[in-house]
Amino acid sequence: MAKMQLGARVDEEVAELAKQRAADLGLSVGDYLARLVQDDASGLRARAVDAAARFLAEHQAVFDDAEHERQTPRGARAA
């Protein structure tokens, strides 16, 4: 049966595992959970940066064309 732990329902087995892992690392359960959240946030940030880099690489020609259009004088395209 799950019990309330830090405001969330946590199975006793999961809570015990977290306590053991925290003890192995020399951390309190709260500090261990904070580290897990921080690691997860770092992973999300890394994936977001990778996705942005892939997007820019895949669409570089569009950006190059837009930059070229901005540098071309207005009268140069008039016929």
Buried (B, 14 or more C-beta within 10 A) or exposed (E): EEEEBEEEEBEEEEBEEBBEBBEEEEBEBEEBBEBEEEEEEEEEEEEEEEEEEEEEEEEEEEEEEEEEEEEEEEEEEEE
